[in-house]
Amino acid sequence: MPKLSTRLQRFRKSSPLSFRLLAWILLFSSVFTLIASGIQIYSDYRKDLSQIDNRMMVVESGYASSLARSLWALDQKLLQTQMEGILSLPDIVHLRLRIEPDSELVMGDISRGSQTRSHSFSLVHQGDEMFKLGELTVTADLERVYKEMERKVGIILATQFLKTFFVSILIILIFQHFVTRHLSTMAAYARDFSLANLSRPLVLDRPETPSNRNDELGRVTDAINQMRERLNDDLARQERDAAEIHKFSKAIEQSPSSVLICDRQWRIEFANQKFTQLTGYDAKSIIGKHPGSLGENDVENRESRHLWQSIRLQVQRVGVWQGEVNSVRKNGERFWEQLIVTPIKDAAGQATGYLILGEDISIRKRYEQQLLRQANYDILTGLPNRMLALDRLKLALAQARRENTLVGVMFLDLDNFKHINDTLGHDAGDNLLIEAARRISSCLRGTSTVARLGGDEFLVILPGLTGPDASSQVADRILKTFEPPYILNGQEVFVTTSIGIAIFPTDSDNSGTLLQHADAAMYQAKHKGKSAYAHFAPEMTEVSHERLQMESRMRRALELQEFELNFQPIVHTDSGNLCSVEALLRWNNPTMGMVMPDRFIPLAEETGLIIPIGEWVLEEACKAAVEWKKITGRDVGISVNVSPRQFRDPGFTDAVMRALSNSGLAADQLELEITERLILDNSIETAEILRELDRAGIRLSVDDFGTGYSALSYLKSYPFDTLKIDKSFVQDVMKEPEDASLVRAIINMAHSLGLRVIAEGVEEEPQTHFLKQEGCDFSQGYFYSRPLPARDFENWLKTNQRVQI
């Protein structure tokens, strides 16, 4: 034992870290061993108790009925034999049989002071009635269990302790070999480390392997060697400091920003070359002067000194000052300068001087003013934009409250502007907006404001009105200025406007509601027939609310799957055989019922919702055509209407190709119906889109031909396949000779251009004979079938199998 104690002392002194690690390992291992051993011993103890309890339950289940029969038969010998059999079971040491009414039979002994467990059960005879014959109490001795537990405690503790001890010793030996001996090497290297031996690196006595280089000892070794290298570099860097200081002084001298260095009393000590270029003051002439006293004008110097007094206080309080200053050059020219003023502090944190950096920002200030104008004025027309108009409206309302006057708000919307924009192009639309802005402005007095809210919408603010009639007079003047034609792209175009008027405070006392009421009145003016104005009335809010409600419901219609397609067949005029089908969009809203396209399509175009709706129509129509092929066994073409807003969307072509790819429909089975007014745009983008679709094999059709401007000169320029005659001409073809002549001319003209012709709105049999006689290729209308929902149209297909391609 003395030798072991001596060895531990030496071990503790030579490797204190290993000794502490050993102590902690032994401590925590011993605690863990005790806890684990206790859990194991307790588990075994509970298992033994459970076995005894199970054994006594087996006694009850196995002997209860036989003991009851022996008692009932009063067979004492058999009863005794049965009880001796129970006593022969392991751990069962005592039996007590209480016999009704007051007899008792006892067998076995219970040692004094021993731990026991007992179990009692009743002995019952079952005949016509149930008789309780007695109760047997079985007692088991737990002495064997406790002896077994004591034996396990000794064995487990001894084996666990020895295992823990030897594992700990092994861990310490491994730790010494892999860690502590290298730590001792590092300590010796650190004691000898000095500037004199920076060239000798730290090297550990172990293999140079990737794993060793990346472990903690390897990283510490690398860190020490890197520190040695950095110290070596620092020595070289000190030699370069003088050159660096010289370079920094040159950098300040040649800085693109003007630099002033002042002493503690704000006297100039240094000015760089850029300061001389920026201000015109020679650096030597201003040494010793205050930055706010450089000019020769006393008034300017007084203003400058007042500014610098504020700067000095700010720097003392906050530590830095930064701002924009309208400075003066030596020649008296003013310019905008960005200044940053910071103190130069010593090691104790005390200001020993001040650094002033300056930059000419005159160009930037001009850009800021330009941006400010762009933020408040419409770039195209030069009128105030929505933001500035709302500010002026609020000011006008505040002034009207003070002076108890009226303010008129007029909401203007150009009639058919979208049609002109689509037909003549965006350049013509911009010119129209510029001229409209000029005409509206010419009708107003100096205190009034006209603003462009966006698109073709204008706002007029009329402050200081003496009565509501004054706004009507202004509206009349504006409508009259719109009567002369506009010259757009060399042709005369007549454009009117619709005006809605709301009066403060009669119609509302806040700007937001006032604008809403003027907007509602404008829509009422449009319903009058356009080129009109209307004053707000309370019932108009219901119409405006209905429009907002429809827009809100339409935004969720796709998500809620409220849109559906109806299908109308297109047949060969001469045979009546099915050629293709036109897909017609319907909106079935739970609240509004079935909404027809003429109610929601214009709103969808205005809000841009027509783009996702149009993509959905393309997808569903192509899928339906594929399903019809399965029903008929033959290809059935599908025609889909395309709105101008949808056509001009950058993703339109991709959406068409995606619909064909997703459905598997052949490109030549899809026909896109383009409105006549769209092709009148004659823009490069329109032509390219049409040619791209044609190259893909998709058929193109001119829809509602004859209802818009003449498009004959453009038909030969675009790759159209079909021309559709509008139903307004077809329906009176048997009654009006002019309509018959027009239809005949359209058919001949289309055939001469190599186009096929579809007549829409065929409702009577005589019309079919006329069209057949004139050589019209295809017909469509109620005579053949009304537009049908998908399921009804499938039934129509099954009963009308005359499909011809």
C-alpha positions in Angstrom: 0.0 0.0 0.0 2.8 2.5 0.8 4.3 1.8 -2.7 0.9 2.3 -4.4 0.5 5.6 -2.5 3.9 6.7 -3.5 3.3 5.9 -7.1 0.0 7.8 -7.1 1.8 10.9 -5.6 4.4 10.7 -8.4 1.7 10.2 -11.0 -0.2 13.2 -9.6 2.8 15.5 -9.7 4.0 14.3 -13.2 0.6 14.4 -14.9 -1.9 16.4 -12.8 -4.4 16.6 -15.8 -4.3 12.8 -16.1 -4.7 12.4 -12.4 -7.8 14.6 -12.3 -9.2 12.9 -15.3 -8.7 9.5 -13.6 -10.4 10.8 -10.4 -13.4 12.1 -12.3 -13.7 8.9 -14.4 -13.6 6.8 -11.2 -16.1 9.1 -9.5 -18.7 9.2 -12.3 -18.1 5.6 -13.2 -18.7 4.5 -9.6 -21.8 6.6 -9.4 -23.1 5.2 -12.7 -22.1 1.6 -11.6 -24.0 2.0 -8.3 -27.1 3.3 -10.0 -27.0 0.7 -12.7 -26.3 -2.1 -10.2 -29.1 -0.9 -8.0 -31.5 -0.9 -10.8 -30.5 -4.4 -11.9 -30.7 -5.8 -8.3 -34.0 -4.2 -7.7 -35.3 -5.6 -11.0 -34.2 -9.1 -10.0 -35.8 -8.7 -6.6 -39.1 -7.6 -8.1 -38.9 -10.5 -10.5 -38.4 -13.1 -7.6 -41.3 -11.5 -5.7 -43.4 -11.8 -8.9 -42.6 -15.5 -9.2 -43.7 -16.1 -5.6 -46.9 -14.2 -6.2 -47.5 -16.2 -9.4 -46.8 -19.5 -7.5 -49.4 -18.6 -4.9 -51.9 -17.7 -7.7 -51.2 -21.1 -9.2 -52.0 -22.7 -5.8 -55.3 -21.0 -5.8 -56.2 -22.0 -9.4 -54.9 -25.5 -9.0 -56.0 -26.5 -5.5 -59.1 -24.5 -4.7 -61.6 -26.8 -6.3 -60.0 -30.1 -5.0 -59.7 -28.7 -1.5 -63.3 -27.6 -1.6 -64.4 -31.1 -2.7 -62.4 -32.7 0.2 -63.9 -30.4 2.7 -67.4 -31.0 1.4 -66.8 -34.8 1.6 -65.1 -34.4 5.1 -62.2 -36.4 3.8 -59.5 -35.2 6.3 -56.8 -37.6 5.0 -57.1 -36.4 1.4 -57.3 -32.8 2.7 -54.1 -33.2 4.6 -52.4 -34.9 1.7 -53.3 -31.9 -0.6 -52.0 -29.4 1.9 -48.7 -31.2 2.3 -48.4 -31.1 -1.5 -48.8 -27.3 -1.4 -46.2 -27.1 1.4 -43.7 -28.9 -0.8 -43.8 -26.1 -3.3 -40.7 -23.7 -3.2 -40.8 -20.9 -0.7 -44.3 -22.0 0.7 -43.7 -22.5 4.5 -47.1 -22.1 6.2 -50.8 -23.0 5.5 -53.8 -21.9 7.5 -57.1 -23.4 6.6 -60.1 -21.9 8.4 -63.1 -24.3 8.2 -66.6 -22.9 8.6 -68.0 -22.3 11.0 -65.1 -22.2 13.6 -62.6 -24.9 12.9 -59.0 -24.4 11.8 -56.2 -26.5 10.4 -52.6 -25.2 10.4 -49.5 -26.8 8.7 -45.9 -25.5 8.5 -43.8 -23.0 10.5 -42.9 -19.4 10.1 -39.4 -18.4 11.3 -39.2 -15.6 13.8 -38.3 -12.3 12.3 -38.5 -13.6 8.7 -40.1 -11.6 5.9 -43.2 -13.3 4.4 -45.9 -12.8 1.8 -49.4 -14.2 2.2 -52.3 -14.9 -0.1 -55.8 -16.0 0.9 -58.6 -17.5 -1.1 -62.1 -18.9 -0.3 -63.1 -22.6 -0.7 -66.6 -22.8 -2.1 -68.9 -25.7 -3.0 -71.2 -25.1 -5.9 -74.4 -27.1 -6.1 -77.9 -25.9 -6.3 -76.7 -23.2 -4.0 -73.2 -21.8 -3.3 -71.7 -22.7 0.1 -68.6 -21.1 1.5 -66.7 -24.0 3.2 -63.7 -22.1 4.4 -60.6 -20.0 3.6 -57.0 -21.0 2.9 -54.1 -18.6 3.7 -50.8 -19.5 2.0 -47.7 -17.9 3.4 -44.3 -17.8 1.5 -40.9 -17.1 3.1 -38.8 -14.4 1.4 -35.5 -15.5 3.1 -34.2 -17.2 -0.1 -35.0 -14.0 -2.1 -33.0 -11.8 0.3 -30.1 -14.2 0.4 -30.0 -14.3 -3.5 -30.2 -10.5 -3.5 -27.2 -10.2 -1.1 -25.2 -12.6 -3.2 -25.9 -10.6 -6.4 -25.0 -7.3 -4.7 -21.6 -8.6 -3.8 -20.8 -10.1 -7.2 -22.2 -7.2 -9.2 -20.4 -4.5 -7.1 -17.1 -6.4 -7.2 -17.1 -7.1 -10.9 -18.4 -3.6 -11.8 -15.8 -1.9 -9.7 -12.9 -3.9 -11.1 -14.1 -3.3 -14.6 -14.5 0.4 -14.0 -11.1 0.6 -12.4 -9.2 -1.2 -15.1 -11.1 0.7 -17.9 -10.2 4.0 -16.2 -6.5 3.0 -16.0 -6.6 2.0 -19.7 -8.2 5.4 -20.6 -5.6 7.3 -18.6 -2.8 5.4 -20.3 -4.3 6.1 -23.7 -4.8 9.8 -22.8 -1.2 10.1 -21.6 0.1 8.6 -24.8 -2.0 10.6 -27.2 -2.5 13.9 -25.3 -0.6 14.7 -22.1 2.9 13.9 -23.4 2.3 16.2 -26.3 1.0 18.9 -24.0 4.2 18.7 -22.0 6.1 19.1 -25.3 4.1 22.2 -26.1 4.7 23.6 -22.6 8.5 23.1 -23.0 8.3 24.8 -26.4 6.4 27.8 -25.0 8.9 28.2 -22.1 11.8 28.4 -24.7 9.8 30.6 -27.2 11.4 34.0 -27.9 12.1 36.4 -30.8 15.6 34.8 -31.1 14.3 31.4 -32.1 11.3 32.2 -34.3 12.7 30.0 -37.0 12.2 26.8 -35.0 8.7 25.4 -35.4 6.8 23.3 -32.9 6.9 19.6 -33.9 5.2 16.8 -31.9 6.4 13.2 -31.6 3.7 11.5 -33.6 3.0 10.4 -37.2 2.2 13.2 -39.7 -1.2 11.9 -40.9 -4.3 13.8 -42.1 -6.3 12.7 -39.0 -3.5 13.9 -36.7 -3.2 17.3 -38.5 -7.0 17.9 -38.1 -7.4 17.0 -34.5 -7.2 19.4 -31.5 -3.5 18.9 -30.9 -2.8 19.4 -34.6 -4.8 22.6 -34.7 -3.1 23.9 -31.5 0.3 23.1 -33.1 -0.7 24.9 -36.3 -2.0 27.9 -34.3 1.3 28.2 -32.4 3.3 27.9 -35.6 1.0 30.5 -37.2 1.5 32.8 -34.3 5.3 32.3 -34.7 5.0 33.2 -38.4 2.8 36.3 -37.6 5.4 37.5 -35.1 8.0 37.0 -37.8 5.8 39.0 -40.2 5.3 41.7 -37.5 9.0 42.3 -37.4 9.1 42.8 -41.1 5.9 45.0 -40.9 7.5 47.4 -38.4 10.2 48.1 -41.0 7.5 49.0 -43.5 5.5 51.3 -41.2 7.4 54.4 -42.0 6.8 53.8 -45.7 3.1 53.1 -45.0 2.7 56.4 -43.1 4.2 58.2 -46.0 1.8 56.4 -48.4 -1.2 57.3 -46.2 -0.3 61.0 -46.2 -0.1 60.8 -50.0 -3.5 59.1 -50.1 -5.0 61.9 -48.1 -3.4 64.5 -50.3 -4.7 62.8 -53.4 -8.1 61.8 -52.0 -11.1 62.3 -54.2 -12.8 63.9 -51.2 -11.7 67.3 -49.8 -9.9 66.9 -46.5 -9.4 69.5 -43.7 -7.6 68.7 -40.5 -8.2 71.2 -37.6 -6.6 71.4 -34.2 -8.4 71.4 -30.9 -9.4 75.1 -31.3 -10.8 74.4 -34.9 -7.9 76.1 -36.6 -7.1 74.6 -40.0 -3.7 72.7 -39.9 -4.0 70.9 -43.3 -6.0 71.1 -46.5 -5.5 68.6 -49.3 -5.4 69.3 -53.1 -9.0 68.3 -53.6 -10.2 71.0 -51.2 -8.4 73.6 -53.2 -10.0 72.3 -56.4 -13.4 72.2 -54.8 -13.5 75.6 -53.1 -10.8 77.6 -55.0 -9.0 78.5 -51.7 -5.2 77.9 -51.6 -4.2 75.5 -48.9 -1.4 77.8 -47.5 -3.7 80.8 -47.3 -6.2 79.2 -45.0 -3.8 77.6 -42.5 -4.8 78.9 -39.0 -8.3 80.0 -40.0 -11.6 78.7 -38.9 -13.5 76.6 -41.5 -16.5 79.0 -41.1 -14.5 82.2 -41.8 -12.9 81.5 -45.1 -15.0 83.9 -47.2 -14.7 87.6 -47.7 -18.4 88.4 -47.4 -19.2 89.2 -43.7 -22.9 88.1 -44.1 -21.9 84.7 -45.5 -19.2 84.3 -42.9 -21.7 85.1 -40.1 -24.1 82.4 -41.5 -21.2 79.9 -41.9 -19.9 80.5 -38.3 -23.4 79.9 -37.0 -23.6 76.6 -38.9 -20.1 75.5 -37.6 -21.1 76.4 -34.1 -24.0 73.9 -34.4 -21.6 71.3 -35.9 -19.1 71.8 -33.1 -21.8 71.2 -30.4 -23.1 68.1 -32.3 -19.6 66.6 -32.6 -18.9 67.2 -28.9 -22.3 65.7 -27.9 -22.6 62.7 -30.4 -19.0 62.3 -31.6 -19.8 62.8 -35.3 -21.7 65.2 -37.6 -22.8 64.4 -41.1 -25.0 66.5 -43.3 -25.5 68.4 -46.5 -24.4 72.0 -46.7 -24.9 74.7 -49.3 -21.3 76.0 -49.4 -19.8 78.9 -51.3 -16.7 78.8 -53.5 -14.1 81.5 -53.4 -15.6 83.0 -56.6 -19.0 83.3 -54.9 -20.6 80.3 -56.7 -22.8 78.1 -54.5 -22.7 74.3 -54.5 -24.0 71.5 -52.4 -21.5 69.7 -50.3 -21.7 66.5 -48.2 -19.7 67.0 -45.0 -18.6 64.4 -42.4 -16.9 65.9 -39.3 -15.3 63.5 -36.7 -12.8 64.1 -33.8 -9.2 62.8 -34.0 -8.6 61.2 -30.6 -5.5 60.2 -28.7 -4.9 56.9 -26.8 -6.8 58.3 -23.8 -9.9 59.1 -26.0 -9.4 62.9 -25.9 -10.0 64.9 -29.0 -6.7 66.4 -30.3 -8.1 67.7 -33.5 -10.9 67.3 -36.0 -11.2 65.7 -39.5 -13.5 67.3 -42.0 -14.3 65.3 -45.2 -16.2 67.0 -48.0 -17.7 65.9 -51.3 -19.4 67.9 -54.1 -23.0 66.5 -54.4 -24.5 69.1 -56.7 -25.2 66.6 -59.5 -26.8 64.2 -57.0 -29.0 67.0 -55.6 -30.2 67.7 -59.2 -31.0 64.1 -59.6 -32.9 64.1 -56.3 -35.0 67.0 -57.4 -35.7 65.2 -60.7 -36.7 62.0 -58.8 -38.9 64.1 -56.5 -40.7 65.4 -59.5 -41.0 61.9 -60.9 -42.4 60.8 -57.6 -45.1 63.5 -57.6 -45.8 64.1 -61.3 -46.9 61.8 -64.2 -44.0 61.4 -66.6 -46.1 61.2 -69.7 -48.5 64.1 -69.2 -46.6 66.2 -66.7 -49.7 66.4 -64.5 -49.6 65.7 -60.8 -49.8 61.9 -60.1 -52.1 60.1 -57.6 -49.9 60.8 -54.6 -49.6 64.6 -55.1 -53.3 64.8 -56.1 -54.4 63.2 -52.8 -52.2 65.6 -50.9 -53.7 68.6 -52.7 -57.2 67.2 -52.1 -56.6 67.0 -48.4 -55.3 70.5 -48.4 -58.3 71.8 -50.3 -60.7 70.0 -47.9 -58.8 71.5 -44.9 -59.1 75.0 -46.4 -62.8 74.5 -47.2 -63.5 73.5 -43.6 -61.8 76.8 -42.4 -63.5 79.0 -45.0 -66.9 77.1 -45.1 -66.7 76.6 -48.9 -67.3 73.7 -51.2 -64.8 71.5 -53.0 -65.7 69.7 -56.2 -64.0 66.4 -57.1 -64.3 65.2 -60.7 -63.4 61.6 -61.8 -62.8 61.4 -65.6 -62.4 58.3 -67.7 -61.8 58.3 -71.4 -64.4 56.4 -73.4 -63.2 53.5 -75.5 -59.6 54.3 -74.8 -58.7 50.7 -74.5 -60.1 49.9 -77.9 -58.1 52.8 -79.4 -55.0 51.7 -77.6 -55.4 48.1 -78.8 -56.2 49.2 -82.4 -53.8 52.0 -83.1 -51.0 51.0 -80.7 -49.5 52.3 -77.5 -47.7 55.3 -79.1 -51.1 56.6 -80.3 -52.6 55.9 -76.9 -49.8 58.0 -75.2 -50.4 60.9 -77.7 -54.1 60.7 -76.9 -53.4 60.9 -73.2 -51.1 63.9 -73.6 -53.7 65.8 -75.7 -56.5 64.9 -73.3 -54.5 66.2 -70.4 -53.9 69.5 -72.3 -57.6 69.9 -73.1 -58.8 69.2 -69.5 -56.2 71.7 -68.1 -57.4 74.4 -70.5 -60.8 74.3 -68.9 -59.6 75.0 -65.4 -58.6 78.1 -63.4 -55.3 78.6 -61.6 -56.4 77.3 -58.2 -57.8 74.0 -59.6 -55.8 70.8 -60.0 -56.0 68.2 -62.7 -54.0 64.9 -62.1 -53.6 61.7 -63.9 -54.4 58.8 -61.6 -53.2 56.1 -64.0 -54.2 54.6 -67.3 -56.9 56.8 -68.9 -58.2 58.1 -65.5 -58.0 61.8 -64.5 -58.9 63.6 -61.3 -60.0 67.3 -61.2 -60.0 69.1 -57.8 -62.1 72.3 -57.8 -61.6 74.2 -54.5 -63.5 77.2 -53.3 -66.8 76.5 -55.2 -69.7 78.8 -54.4 -72.3 76.1 -55.3 -72.7 72.6 -56.9 -73.7 74.2 -60.3 -70.1 75.6 -60.7 -68.8 72.0 -61.1 -71.4 71.3 -63.8 -70.2 74.3 -65.8 -66.6 73.0 -65.6 -67.8 69.5 -66.7 -69.7 71.1 -69.7 -66.5 72.9 -70.8 -64.5 69.7 -70.6 -67.0 67.7 -72.6 -67.0 70.5 -75.3 -63.2 70.4 -75.5 -63.4 66.7 -76.3 -65.7 67.2 -79.3 -63.0 68.1 -81.9 -61.3 65.0 -83.3 -57.8 63.8 -82.3 -55.2 63.2 -85.0 -53.5 59.9 -84.2 -51.2 58.2 -86.7 -52.5 60.5 -89.4 -56.1 59.7 -89.0 -59.0 61.4 -87.2 -60.3 59.7 -84.0 -63.2 60.9 -81.9 -62.8 60.3 -78.2 -65.2 61.3 -75.5 -65.0 61.2 -71.7 -67.3 60.3 -68.9 -67.2 62.5 -65.7 -68.3 61.7 -62.2 -68.8 64.6 -59.7 -68.8 64.5 -55.9 -69.1 67.6 -53.7 -67.5 68.3 -50.3 -69.1 68.3 -47.8 -72.5 67.5 -49.3 -71.5 64.0 -50.5 -68.8 63.2 -48.0 -66.5 65.0 -45.6 -63.3 62.9 -46.2 -61.1 62.5 -49.2 -61.3 58.7 -49.5 -65.1 58.4 -49.6 -65.3 61.5 -51.8 -63.1 59.8 -54.5 -65.2 56.6 -54.2 -68.4 58.6 -54.8 -66.9 60.5 -57.7 -65.8 57.1 -59.2 -69.3 55.7 -58.7 -70.8 58.8 -60.4 -68.4 58.3 -63.3 -69.7 54.7 -63.9 -73.2 56.1 -63.9 -72.2 58.6 -66.5 -70.9 55.8 -68.7 -74.2 54.0 -68.3 -75.9 57.1 -69.7 -74.2 56.5 -73.0 -70.8 58.1 -72.4 -69.7 61.7 -73.2 -71.7 62.8 -70.2 -71.3 63.7 -66.6 -73.2 62.7 -63.5 -73.4 64.0 -59.9 -73.2 61.5 -57.1 -76.4 60.1 -55.7 -76.6 57.7 -52.7 -78.0 54.9 -54.8 -74.9 54.9 -56.9 -72.9 53.3 -54.1 -74.9 50.1 -54.6 -73.8 49.9 -58.2 -70.2 50.6 -57.3 -70.4 48.1 -54.4 -71.8 45.5 -56.8 -68.9 46.0 -59.2 -66.4 45.6 -56.3 -68.2 42.6 -55.1 -68.2 41.0 -58.5 -64.4 41.6 -58.8 -63.8 40.1 -55.4 -65.9 37.0 -56.2 -64.2 36.7 -59.6 -60.7 36.7 -57.9 -61.7 33.5 -56.1 -63.8 31.9 -58.8 -60.8 29.9 -60.2 -59.8 28.6 -56.8 -63.4 27.6 -56.0 -63.9 26.0 -59.5 -66.9 28.2 -60.4 -65.9 28.6 -64.0 -67.2 26.1 -66.5 -67.1 25.7 -70.3 -70.0 25.3 -72.7 -69.4 23.8 -76.1 -71.1 24.7 -79.4 -70.5 22.6 -82.5 -69.2 24.0 -85.8 -70.4 22.0 -88.8 -69.8 21.7 -92.5 -72.4 23.9 -94.2 -73.0 21.6 -97.1 -73.4 18.3 -95.1 -74.1 19.3 -91.5 -71.3 17.0 -90.3 -69.4 18.1 -87.2 -66.0 19.8 -87.9 -64.9 21.4 -84.7 -66.3 22.9 -81.5 -66.1 26.3 -79.9 -65.4 26.6 -76.2 -67.5 29.3 -74.5 -66.7 30.4 -70.9 -69.5 30.6 -68.3 -69.3 31.6 -64.6 -71.6 29.8 -62.2 -71.5 31.7 -58.9 -73.5 30.4 -56.0 -74.7 33.9 -55.1 -75.1 35.5 -58.5 -76.1 32.4 -60.4 -75.0 31.9 -64.0 -73.0 35.0 -65.1 -72.7 35.5 -68.8 -69.3 36.6 -70.3 -70.5 40.1 -71.4 -70.9 40.9 -67.7 -67.6 39.7 -66.3 -65.1 39.5 -69.2 -64.7 43.3 -69.5 -64.0 43.5 -65.7 -61.6 40.6 -66.0 -59.7 42.4 -68.8 -59.6 45.6 -66.8 -58.2 43.9 -63.6 -55.8 41.5 -65.5 -57.7 38.4 -64.2 -58.3 37.5 -67.9 -54.8 36.0 -68.1 -55.1 33.2 -65.5 -58.8 32.7 -66.6 -57.7 32.4 -70.2 -55.0 29.9 -69.3 -57.6 27.8 -67.5 -59.9 27.9 -70.6 -57.0 26.7 -72.8 -56.1 23.8 -70.5 -59.7 22.6 -70.1 -60.7 23.0 -73.8 -57.7 21.0 -74.9 -58.4 18.2 -72.4 -62.1 18.1 -73.5 -61.0 17.7 -77.2 -58.8 14.8 -76.2 -61.8 13.1 -74.4 -64.0 13.6 -77.4 -61.6 11.7 -79.6 -62.0 8.7 -77.2 -65.8 9.0 -77.6 -66.0 9.5 -81.4 -62.8 7.7 -82.4 -61.8 10.6 -84.6 -60.1 14.0 -84.1 -62.5 16.9 -83.1 -60.9 20.4 -83.3 -61.5 23.0 -80.6 -61.8 26.8 -81.0 -60.9 29.1 -78.1 -61.4 32.9 -77.9 -58.4 35.0 -77.0 -58.8 38.5 -75.6 -56.4 41.3 -76.5 -55.1 41.6 -72.9 -54.4 37.9 -72.9 -52.8 37.9 -76.3 -50.3 40.6 -75.3 -49.3 38.9 -72.1 -45.5 37.9 -72.4 -46.4 34.3 -71.3 -49.3 33.8 -73.7 -47.4 31.6 -76.3 -45.9 29.5 -73.5 -49.3 29.0 -72.0 -50.7 27.8 -75.3 -47.9 25.3 -75.8 -48.2 24.2 -72.2 -51.9 23.4 -72.6 -51.2 21.3 -75.7 -48.4 19.5 -74.0 -50.3 18.8 -70.8 -53.4 17.5 -72.7 -51.6 15.6 -75.5 -53.8 17.5 -78.1 -52.2 17.9 -81.6 -51.4 21.5 -82.4 -53.5 21.5 -85.7 -56.6 20.6 -83.6 -56.5 23.9 -81.7 -57.8 27.1 -83.3 -57.4 30.5 -81.6 -60.0 33.1 -82.4 -58.5 36.6 -82.5 -60.7 39.7 -82.5 -60.6 41.9 -85.5 -59.6 45.0 -83.6 -56.5 43.2 -82.3 -55.0 42.7 -85.8 -55.5 46.4 -86.6 -52.7 47.1 -84.1 -50.2 46.0 -86.8 -47.4 46.0 -84.3 -44.2 44.0 -84.7 -45.1 42.1 -81.5 -48.5 41.1 -82.8 -47.1 39.8 -86.1 -44.4 37.8 -84.3 -46.8 36.2 -81.9 -49.1 35.2 -84.8 -46.3 33.8 -86.8 -44.9 31.9 -83.9 -48.3 30.2 -83.3 -48.6 29.5 -87.0 -45.1 27.8 -87.1 -46.2 25.6 -84.2 -49.1 24.4 -86.3 -51.9 26.1 -84.4 -54.8 27.4 -86.5 -55.8 31.1 -86.3 -59.2 32.6 -86.9 -60.5 36.2 -87.2 -63.5 36.5 -84.9 -66.5 38.8 -85.4 -65.3 40.0 -88.8 -67.1 43.1 -90.0 -68.0 44.7 -86.6 -64.9 46.8 -86.2 -62.7 48.9 -88.5 -61.8 47.6 -91.9 -59.1 45.0 -91.6 -58.9 43.8 -95.2 -55.4 45.2 -95.8 -54.1 43.3 -92.8 -55.6 39.8 -93.6 -53.0 39.0 -96.2 -50.1 40.0 -93.8 -51.0 37.5 -91.1 -51.1 33.7 -91.3 -54.9 33.3 -90.6 -56.7 30.1 -91.6 -60.3 31.1 -90.9 -62.6 34.1 -91.0 -65.8 34.2 -88.9 -68.7 36.3 -90.1 -70.4 38.1 -87.2 -73.9 36.9 -86.3 -75.3 40.4 -86.7 -74.9 40.0 -90.5 -76.1 36.4 -90.7 -79.3 36.8 -88.7 -80.9 39.2 -91.3 -79.4 37.6 -94.4 -82.9 36.5 -95.6 -84.5 39.8 -94.8 -82.0 42.5 -95.7 -80.5 42.5 -99.2 -77.6 44.7 -97.9 -76.7 42.0 -95.3 -76.9 39.3 -97.9 -74.6 41.2 -100.3 -72.2 41.9 -97.5 -72.0 38.2 -96.4 -71.6 37.2 -100.0 -68.7 39.7 -100.5 -67.0 38.6 -97.3 -67.1 34.9 -98.4 -65.7 35.7 -101.8 -63.0 38.0 -100.4 -62.0 35.3 -97.8 -61.8 32.6 -100.4 -59.7 34.8 -102.7 -57.2 35.1 -99.8 -57.2 31.4 -99.2 -59.2 31.6 -96.0 -62.1 29.3 -94.9 -65.3 31.0 -93.7 -67.5 30.3 -90.6 -70.9 31.9 -90.4 -72.0 32.5 -86.7 -75.6 32.9 -85.5 -77.3 30.4 -87.9 -80.7 29.8 -86.3 -83.1 29.1 -89.3 -83.0 26.5 -92.1 -83.3 29.1 -94.9 -80.1 30.7 -93.7 -78.3 27.3 -94.1 -79.5 27.1 -97.7 -78.3 30.6 -98.5 -74.9 29.9 -96.9 -74.5 26.6 -98.7 -75.4 28.3 -102.0 -72.8 31.0 -101.5 -70.1 28.5 -100.7 -69.7 29.2 -96.9 -67.5 26.5 -95.6 -68.8 26.1 -92.0 -71.8 27.2 -89.9 -72.4 27.6 -86.2 -75.6 28.5 -84.3 -78.7 27.5 -82.5 -80.0 25.7 -85.6 -77.4 23.0 -85.0 -77.1 23.2 -81.2 -77.1 25.7 -78.4 -73.9 26.0 -76.3 -74.0 22.9 -74.0 -72.3 22.0 -70.7 -69.6 19.4 -71.0 -71.7 16.4 -70.0 -74.7 17.4 -72.3 -72.3 18.0 -75.1 -70.8 14.5 -74.7 -74.4 13.1 -75.0 -74.8 15.2 -78.1 -71.7 13.7 -79.6 -72.8 10.2 -78.9 -76.1 10.8 -80.7 -74.6 12.9 -83.6 -71.8 10.7 -84.8 -71.4 12.4 -88.2 -67.9 13.7 -87.6 -65.9 14.8 -90.6 -62.5 16.3 -90.8 
